[in-house]
């Protein structure tokens, strides 16, 4: 049977997986969700004998049911190839009894590669399936990592253009350098004077602008998204939670059916939502631990049942988590509201108008599988230093937030379940913060000047993603006000 998708906000129109991937965002501003979360139809023991690509097919075929086996396997084969520097794609590394799931072995050394390596192939396949003649314009806001991963994935892909907006002063130097040096005749990168939430709001406004859509269509264009609001971005992330559980099983770390914890550094809520989907598919999960930095809007939400974005926006050393409006939380709200689009729409209206909403008691009860914690800058730096001192393993700032939150959780609860921490970026992306945490002597030094020293300390090779941007020209230098984002898009597309 074909699995159809519907909006979280009430639009009753149901679409296929390929149509949902193409649209990115539903017509009423909601997010596409599957009518139901499918159950794995192979055992986890069977998955434990599979490669990453094979596991990816077993998960994705259940969500993308209008893709043929040949189409889907072709997308997977093209995505998870030699651009990853490890054959395992997503290896597990054990340190002090904790398992770090390394999701940064792709072309841009961040976890976004896991989904954005395949999304261009899913999207172009979807366009062919639906006889789309328009050029697809990927419009994306980034808090640091999505931008480069999307740019790398879509660069020079026929039939597409990609426009990325990022907060000019809200990403690391290496993150910015990765984006502004991106080659590709179809790529555009624009800094904005606001923060990530401003960029995300501006992108959503353009998606919801029907007049703009008409003008674009008349010029042969249509929007789609590479953010995790696109179901084609979210589903590939489910794979590595299924896969990591199967690796623990294969290695004899756990017995079949034994529940594990997943700890996820969280900003836009897509990555931990993927873990929640994996749990609903049949992966035995004890706790999903949501780790926040000082922008702890999600921590407060899980603690109180109230989501309130009315607070100061804090720039931290973990910029991909510097987010106050976690878009993917909407998909969780829809699920715990009993697939009630009306209730979800009302909460989103309140968030837009008043900046806050509160969960009904019945909805809060359904969050028992989640735990939460947060780490400030001092605790994050201390975690990097502690883990390095004890093990020689170097964490990036985002993974360090998760590691610190888990350390507190374990001390507080005594929970001895086997635990996997999502390691979402290479420490090379945040050299200044990482090295400054390890030793005072490195504080204040530039990311690029610390690369060789990080290589020496970590006993890891300098990633190609870093070495290739050190001495290349800047190709994108546009900066605009948030209010002028649409004007920039119109200028790029010649509207």
C-alpha positions in Angstrom: 0.0 0.0 0.0 1.1 3.5 -0.8 1.9 5.7 2.3 0.4 9.1 1.8 1.4 12.4 3.5 -0.8 15.1 5.0 -0.3 18.6 6.5 0.1 19.1 10.3 -2.3 22.0 10.1 -5.4 20.7 8.5 -5.1 20.8 4.7 -7.0 17.7 3.8 -5.2 17.2 0.6 -3.1 14.0 0.7 0.0 13.7 -1.4 2.5 11.0 -2.3 6.0 10.9 -0.9 7.5 12.3 -4.1 5.0 15.1 -4.1 5.7 15.9 -0.4 9.5 16.0 -1.2 8.9 18.3 -4.1 6.6 20.7 -2.2 8.8 20.8 0.9 6.1 22.7 2.8 2.3 22.1 2.7 0.1 24.7 1.1 -1.3 25.8 4.5 2.1 26.4 6.0 2.1 23.0 7.8 4.7 20.3 7.6 4.1 17.0 5.7 3.8 13.9 8.0 3.0 10.3 7.0 -0.5 9.1 7.6 1.1 6.7 10.0 4.6 5.8 11.0 5.4 2.5 9.3 6.8 -0.5 11.2 10.0 -2.1 10.2 9.2 -5.2 8.2 12.6 -6.8 8.8 14.1 -7.8 12.2 16.8 -5.7 13.8 18.9 -8.9 13.9 18.6 -9.0 10.1 19.5 -5.3 9.9 22.6 -6.1 12.0 24.0 -8.1 9.1 23.4 -5.3 6.6 25.6 -2.5 5.3 24.5 1.1 5.9 23.2 1.3 2.3 21.1 -1.9 2.8 19.7 -0.6 6.1 18.9 2.7 4.4 16.8 0.9 1.8 14.9 -1.1 4.4 13.9 2.1 6.2 13.3 4.4 3.3 11.2 2.0 1.3 8.6 2.1 4.0 8.3 5.9 3.8 8.9 6.5 0.1 6.4 4.0 -1.3 5.9 5.6 -4.7 9.6 5.1 -5.5 10.5 1.9 -7.3 13.1 -0.3 -5.8 15.5 0.6 -8.6 14.9 4.4 -8.1 15.4 4.3 -4.4 18.5 2.0 -4.5 20.0 4.3 -7.2 19.4 7.4 -4.9 21.1 5.5 -2.0 24.0 4.3 -4.1 24.7 7.8 -5.4 24.5 9.3 -1.9 26.5 7.0 0.3 29.6 6.7 -1.8 33.3 7.7 -1.7 32.4 11.2 -0.5 32.2 9.6 3.0 35.7 8.9 4.4 34.7 5.7 6.2 33.1 2.6 4.7 30.8 2.3 7.7 29.2 5.8 6.9 28.2 6.2 10.5 30.6 4.5 12.8 30.1 4.0 16.6 33.1 4.9 18.8 33.1 3.8 22.4 34.6 6.1 25.1 34.2 5.6 28.8 31.3 3.2 28.2 29.4 5.7 26.0 28.9 5.2 22.3 29.4 8.3 20.1 27.6 7.9 16.7 29.9 9.8 14.3 27.7 11.4 11.8 30.4 13.7 10.3 32.3 11.6 7.8 30.6 13.1 4.8 31.8 15.9 2.4 31.0 18.8 4.7 31.9 17.1 8.1 28.6 17.5 9.7 25.6 15.3 10.3 23.6 17.2 7.7 25.5 15.2 5.0 23.7 12.1 6.1 20.4 13.5 4.6 21.6 16.1 2.2 23.8 13.7 0.3 20.6 11.9 -0.8 18.0 14.7 -1.0 19.1 16.0 -4.4 18.7 12.5 -5.9 15.3 12.1 -4.2 14.2 15.5 -5.4 15.3 15.1 -9.0 13.7 11.6 -9.1 10.5 13.1 -7.7 10.5 15.8 -10.3 10.7 13.2 -13.1 8.0 11.0 -11.5 5.6 14.0 -11.4 6.5 15.3 -14.9 7.7 18.6 -13.4 9.2 21.0 -16.1 9.9 23.9 -13.8 13.3 24.4 -12.4 13.4 23.5 -8.7 14.6 26.4 -6.5 16.0 25.1 -3.2 15.4 27.9 -0.7 17.0 27.2 2.7 17.9 28.9 6.0 20.8 27.6 7.9 22.2 27.9 11.4 25.6 26.8 10.1 25.7 23.2 8.8 22.6 22.7 6.6 23.8 25.5 4.2 27.1 23.9 3.2 25.7 20.4 3.1 22.8 21.5 0.8 25.1 23.6 -1.4 27.5 20.7 -1.8 24.6 18.3 -2.6 22.8 20.5 -5.1 25.8 22.2 -6.8 25.5 21.9 -10.6 22.6 19.4 -10.3 20.6 19.8 -13.5 17.2 21.3 -13.1 17.9 22.9 -9.7 19.0 26.2 -8.2 19.9 26.6 -4.5 19.7 29.8 -2.5 21.0 29.7 1.1 20.5 32.4 3.8 22.6 32.4 6.9 23.1 34.7 9.9 26.1 36.8 9.0 27.5 36.9 12.5 26.0 33.7 13.8 28.1 30.9 12.4 31.7 29.8 13.0 34.4 31.2 10.6 34.9 27.7 9.1 31.1 27.3 8.6 30.9 30.6 6.8 34.1 29.9 4.7 32.6 26.6 3.6 29.5 28.4 2.3 31.0 31.5 0.7 33.6 29.6 -1.3 31.0 27.1 -2.7 31.4 26.6 -6.5 28.5 25.8 -8.8 26.7 27.9 -11.4 23.4 27.3 -9.6 24.5 28.3 -6.1 23.8 31.5 -4.2 24.7 32.3 -0.6 23.4 35.4 1.3 24.2 36.6 4.8 21.5 38.4 6.7 21.9 40.9 9.5 19.5 39.0 11.7 19.8 35.6 13.5 18.8 32.1 12.3 15.2 32.5 13.4 14.9 35.6 11.3 16.3 33.7 8.3 14.0 30.7 8.9 10.9 33.1 9.2 11.9 34.8 6.0 12.2 31.6 4.1 8.8 30.3 5.4 7.2 33.6 4.4 8.4 33.2 0.8 7.1 29.6 0.7 3.7 30.8 1.9 3.6 33.8 -0.6 1.1 32.7 -3.2 1.7 35.8 -5.4 5.4 35.0 -5.4 4.6 31.4 -6.4 2.5 32.6 -9.4 5.3 34.9 -10.6 7.9 32.1 -10.2 5.7 29.6 -12.1 5.3 32.1 -14.9 9.1 32.2 -15.1 9.5 28.4 -14.9 10.5 28.1 -11.3 9.0 26.5 -8.1 10.3 26.3 -4.5 11.4 23.3 -2.6 13.3 23.1 0.7 16.5 21.4 1.9 15.7 22.2 5.6 14.5 19.4 7.8 11.0 20.7 7.2 11.3 18.6 4.0 10.2 15.0 4.7 12.9 14.0 2.2 15.5 15.4 4.6 14.0 13.9 7.8 13.5 10.3 6.7 17.2 9.6 5.8 18.0 10.7 9.4 15.8 7.9 10.8 18.2 5.4 9.2 21.2 6.0 11.4 19.3 5.4 14.6 18.0 2.0 13.2 21.5 1.3 12.0 23.3 2.2 15.2 21.0 0.0 17.3 21.8 -2.8 14.9 25.5 -2.2 15.2 25.3 -2.5 19.0 23.4 -5.8 18.5 25.9 -7.1 16.0 28.8 -6.3 18.4 27.1 -8.1 21.3 26.9 -4.8 23.3 23.1 -5.4 23.7 20.7 -8.2 23.4 17.9 -8.1 20.9 15.0 -6.1 22.4 17.1 -4.3 25.0 16.3 -0.6 25.1 18.9 2.0 24.6 19.2 5.8 25.2 19.8 8.3 22.4 21.2 11.7 23.3 20.8 14.3 20.7 22.2 17.9 20.6 19.0 19.7 19.5 18.1 23.0 17.8 15.5 22.7 15.1 14.3 19.3 16.5 14.7 17.3 13.3 17.5 15.0 14.4 15.8 13.9 17.7 12.5 13.7 15.8 14.1 11.2 13.5 15.1 9.2 16.6 11.5 9.4 17.8 10.3 8.0 14.4 12.8 5.2 14.7 11.4 4.3 18.1 7.9 4.3 16.7 9.1 2.0 13.9 10.2 -0.6 16.4 13.7 0.4 17.7 13.7 -0.3 21.4 14.3 3.0 23.1 14.4 3.8 26.8 14.9 7.6 26.7 15.4 10.2 24.0 17.5 12.8 25.7 17.1 16.3 24.3 20.3 18.3 24.9 20.1 22.1 24.6 22.7 24.9 24.9 21.9 28.2 26.6 19.1 28.8 24.1 17.2 26.3 26.1 13.7 26.8 24.8 13.3 23.0 24.3 14.5 22.2 27.8 11.9 24.6 29.2 9.3 23.1 27.0 9.9 19.5 28.2 10.2 20.7 31.8 7.0 22.8 31.9 4.9 21.9 28.9 5.0 25.5 27.7 6.9 26.6 24.6 7.9 30.2 24.9 10.2 31.9 22.4 9.9 35.3 24.1 13.5 35.4 25.4 16.9 36.7 24.5 18.7 35.0 21.6 22.2 33.9 22.7 25.1 33.4 20.4 27.1 30.4 21.6 30.0 28.2 20.6 27.4 25.6 19.3 25.8 27.8 16.7 23.8 25.1 14.9 21.7 24.9 18.1 21.2 28.7 18.5 17.5 28.5 17.6 14.4 29.7 19.4 11.8 28.4 16.9 12.2 24.6 16.6 10.3 23.9 13.4 10.2 20.2 13.5 8.6 20.2 17.0 5.4 20.7 15.0 5.5 17.2 13.8 5.8 15.8 17.3 2.9 18.1 18.5 0.7 16.6 15.7 1.6 13.1 16.8 1.0 13.6 20.5 -2.3 15.5 19.7 -3.6 12.3 18.2 -3.0 13.5 14.6 -5.3 16.5 15.4 -4.4 19.1 12.7 -6.8 21.6 14.2 -5.1 21.5 17.6 -1.6 21.7 16.0 -2.7 24.7 13.9 -4.0 26.5 16.9 -0.7 26.1 18.7 1.3 27.3 15.7 -1.1 30.3 15.4 -0.4 31.1 19.1 3.3 30.8 18.5 3.1 33.2 15.6 0.9 35.7 17.4 2.0 35.5 21.0 5.3 33.7 20.8 4.1 30.9 23.1 1.7 28.0 23.6 1.0 25.4 26.3 0.4 21.7 26.0 -2.8 20.1 27.2 -2.1 17.6 30.1 -3.0 14.6 27.9 -0.4 15.7 25.4 2.3 16.1 28.1 1.8 12.5 29.3 2.9 11.3 25.9 6.3 12.8 26.3 7.4 10.3 28.9 10.0 8.8 26.5 11.9 12.2 26.5 14.3 13.5 29.0 16.1 16.8 28.7 19.0 18.9 29.9 21.1 21.9 29.0 24.7 22.9 29.2 26.0 26.5 29.3 29.3 27.6 27.7 31.4 26.8 30.8 30.0 23.3 31.1 30.4 22.6 27.4 34.0 23.7 27.4 34.6 21.6 30.6 33.2 18.5 28.9 35.5 18.9 25.9 38.4 19.1 28.3 37.3 16.2 30.5 36.7 13.8 27.6 40.0 14.7 26.0 41.9 14.4 29.2 40.3 11.0 30.0 40.3 9.4 26.6 42.2 11.5 24.0 38.9 11.8 22.1 38.1 15.3 20.9 34.4 16.4 20.8 33.0 19.3 18.8 31.0 21.9 20.7 27.6 20.5 19.8 28.5 16.9 20.8 30.0 18.3 24.0 26.7 19.8 24.9 25.0 16.4 24.5 27.9 14.6 26.3 27.6 17.1 29.3 23.8 16.7 29.4 24.2 12.9 29.5 26.8 13.0 32.2 24.3 15.0 34.4 21.4 12.8 33.5 23.4 9.6 34.4 24.4 11.1 37.8 20.9 12.2 38.5 19.0 9.1 37.5 21.5 6.3 37.8 20.2 5.0 34.4 22.6 2.4 33.3 21.1 1.7 29.8 23.5 1.5 26.9 23.6 5.0 25.5 24.4 6.5 22.1 25.3 10.1 21.7 24.8 11.7 18.3 28.1 13.3 17.4 26.9 15.8 14.9 30.0 17.6 13.7 33.8 17.3 13.4 35.8 19.2 15.9 37.7 20.8 13.0 34.6 22.9 12.2 34.9 24.7 15.6 38.7 24.7 16.2 38.9 27.9 18.2 36.2 26.8 20.7 37.4 23.2 20.9 41.1 23.9 21.3 40.5 26.8 23.7 38.5 24.4 25.9 41.4 21.9 25.9 44.1 24.4 26.9 44.3 28.1 27.7 47.3 28.4 25.3 45.0 28.0 22.4 42.4 30.6 23.4 41.7 33.4 21.0 43.6 31.8 18.1 42.1 31.5 14.7 40.3 28.3 13.5 42.7 27.9 10.6 45.9 28.4 12.6 44.8 25.6 15.0 44.1 23.0 12.4 47.6 21.3 12.5 47.6 21.3 16.3 44.1 19.8 16.4 45.4 17.1 14.0 48.3 16.4 16.3 46.2 16.3 19.5 43.4 14.2 18.1 45.5 11.8 16.0 43.1 12.3 13.1 43.7 13.4 9.6 42.7 16.9 8.6 39.4 16.5 6.7 39.4 17.3 3.0 36.5 19.7 3.7 38.9 21.9 5.8 42.0 21.6 3.6 40.2 22.5 0.4 38.8 25.9 1.7 41.9 27.3 3.2 43.2 29.1 0.1 40.3 29.4 -2.2 38.5 32.7 -3.2 35.3 33.9 -1.8 32.6 33.6 -4.4 29.5 34.8 -2.4 29.7 38.1 -0.6 26.1 39.4 -0.5 24.7 40.6 2.8 21.1 41.9 3.2 18.6 43.0 5.8 16.0 40.3 6.8 13.3 42.4 5.2 15.1 42.3 1.9 15.4 38.5 1.6 12.6 38.2 -1.0 14.2 41.0 -3.1 17.4 39.1 -3.2 15.7 36.0 -4.4 13.8 37.9 -7.1 17.1 39.4 -8.2 18.8 36.0 -8.4 16.0 34.5 -10.4 15.4 37.6 -12.6 11.8 37.9 -11.6 
